[in-house]
Amino acid sequence: MGCTISPKLFVMAMEVVLKATEGSAGPANLGGGCSMPPLKAFMDDTTIICSKEDETRRMLTRLDDLKSWCIVKFKPKKSRSLSIRRGKVDEATTFTVAEQQIQTVSQEPVKSLGRWYDSSTKDTRRGAETLELAFESLLAINECGLQSKFKIWCLQFMLIPKLL
C-alpha cells in the first residue's frame, strides 16, 4: 500500500499552482448570463476554459512559468486543444506549452474528467455511449455474486453518479 500523504501533498501543491494561474483570465462566458471558472482540475487532469484566445495563451504561459518553480513537467503529447469560433471548430488556432505545439482534439481525441472529447461539437453520440455503459454496468452488477441489497447499493452509489 502506498503512502497516504503523497497524494494529499501533490493536490495541495497543484492547488497553489492553479490558484496562481487562475488570475490570468476571467471566468469563461458561456452565454445566457452563465459563466464558468477558467480552470477545472481533478488530481493532475487540468482543463482550461476561456472565452478568448489571448486569455488561453496567457494561462498556458503562466502555467509554463510556474512549472519551473514547482519542478513539474507538462507533457504536450498528452495535452489536447479545442478552439471553437462562432459555433464551429477552428483548426487554425494552435497553442503551445513547453515550446511544443499541443495537438488538437481533431488530430487525437482525449478523455478528460471521465468524458471523451473530439472535434464533433454534437452530443448525439454521448447518448448512445451512456446507454451502452448503463447496459454493460447493469449486466456486471447483476452477474456479480453480491446479495440483492448490495447490488442496489452499487446501482445507487456507483452506477447512477457515473452516468450523470
Buried (B, 14 or more C-beta within 10 A) or exposed (E): EEEEEEEEEEEEEBEEBBEBBBEBBBBBEEEEEEBEEBBBBEEEEBBBBBBEEEBBBBBBBBBBEBBEEEEBEBEBEEBBBBBEEEEEBBEEBEBBBBEEEBBBBBEEBBEBEEEEBBEEEEEEEEEEEBEEEBEEBBEEBEEEEEEEEEBEEBBEEEBEEEEE
